[in-house]
C-alpha cells in the first residue's frame, strides 16, 4: 500500500473501515490523506453519521430510536428501483 492514496482509494478504505479493522499501513495511508483532503474527511464523517442514524436495533432500556419502519421501507424501495433499472 502506498503512503498517499487517491480520493477514490481513500473513500474505499473509509467504507471498509466501517466494517473491519484495516491493516496498519492502510489505516495510516487513509489518515494521511484525510489530514490533507477536506472532501474525503467530510465523506468519512458522513459515513459515520449515516451508520449512527441507520442503527435499527437498540437495547431494551436504550431510549435512542432507530430508523422508523416507514423510512427503512422507503430506502429499500428506492434501492430496489435502482437495482431494477
C-alpha positions in Angstrom: 0.0 0.0 0.0 1.4 3.4 -1.0 1.5 6.1 1.7 -0.5 8.7 -0.2 -3.8 7.3 -1.5 -6.1 8.9 -4.1 -9.5 10.1 -3.1 -11.1 7.1 -4.7 -8.9 4.7 -2.7 -9.5 6.7 0.5 -13.2 6.5 0.2 -13.0 2.8 -0.3 -10.8 2.5 2.7 -13.2 4.6 4.8 -16.0 2.4 3.8 -14.1 -0.8 4.6 -13.1 0.7 7.9 -16.7 0.9 8.9 -16.9 -3.0 8.8 -13.4 -4.2 9.6 -10.2 -3.1 11.2 -7.8 -2.1 8.4 -4.2 -3.2 8.5 -1.9 -0.6 9.9 -0.4 0.6 6.5 -3.9 1.1 5.1 -5.1 3.0 8.3 -2.0 5.2 8.1 -2.4 5.9 4.4 -6.1 6.8 4.9 -5.4 9.0 7.9 -2.6 10.8 6.0 -5.0 11.5 3.1 -7.8 12.6 5.5 -5.3 15.1 7.1 -5.0 16.9 3.8 -8.3 16.4 2.0 -11.3 18.1 3.4 -13.7 16.4 0.9 -12.7 12.9 1.9 -12.8 13.9 5.6 -16.3 15.1 5.0 -17.2 11.8 3.3 -15.8 9.8 6.2 -17.8 11.8 8.7 -20.9 11.4 6.6 -20.4 7.6 6.6 -20.1 7.6 10.4 -23.2 9.7 10.7 -25.2 7.5 8.4 -24.2 4.4 10.3 -25.2 6.1 13.5 -28.6 7.1 12.1 -29.3 3.8 10.4 -28.9 1.6 13.5 -32.1 -0.3 13.8 -31.5 -2.3 16.9 -31.5 -0.7 20.3 -31.1 -2.2 23.7 -34.4 -2.6 25.7 -33.5 0.2 28.0 -32.0 2.4 25.4 -34.1 5.5 24.6 -32.4 6.3 21.3 -34.8 5.5 18.5 -33.7 3.5 15.4 -34.7 4.3 11.9 -38.5 4.3 11.6 -40.0 1.3 9.7 -41.5 3.6 7.1 -38.1 5.2 6.4 -36.5 1.7 6.1 -39.2 0.7 3.7 -38.8 3.8 1.5 -35.0 3.3 1.4 -35.5 -0.4 0.5 -37.9 0.5 -2.3 -35.6 3.2 -3.7 -32.6 0.8 -3.7 -34.7 -1.9 -5.4 -35.7 0.6 -8.1 -32.1 1.4 -8.7 -31.2 -2.3 -8.9 -34.0 -3.0 -11.3 -33.1 -0.2 -13.7 
